[in-house]
């Protein structure tokens, strides 16, 4: 792995990027009209997919991963 991609070794970073990609894919399949008119209050599809509301999920998963690592050592 190139040194420039070394940050991907941290599982929480990789998980956050994977989840962001999944949020965007699901939002795209749902359709921009539905997201922008009914769910986000007019916010762009991609921006809505990456809002801090979803970062709560990332924080919780990071906490679970960190706890699992500590419990295993």
KAQUIKA-V987036 format. One record per helix or strand of 3 or more residues. SS is the DSSP state (H for helix, E for strand). FROM is the first residue (numbers start at 1). TO is the last residue. If there is no record, write none. Layout:
BEGIN
<<SS,FROM,TO> <SS,FROM,TO>>
END
This chain:
BEGIN
<<H,3,9> <H,11,30> <H,32,39> <H,45,49> <H,52,72>>
END
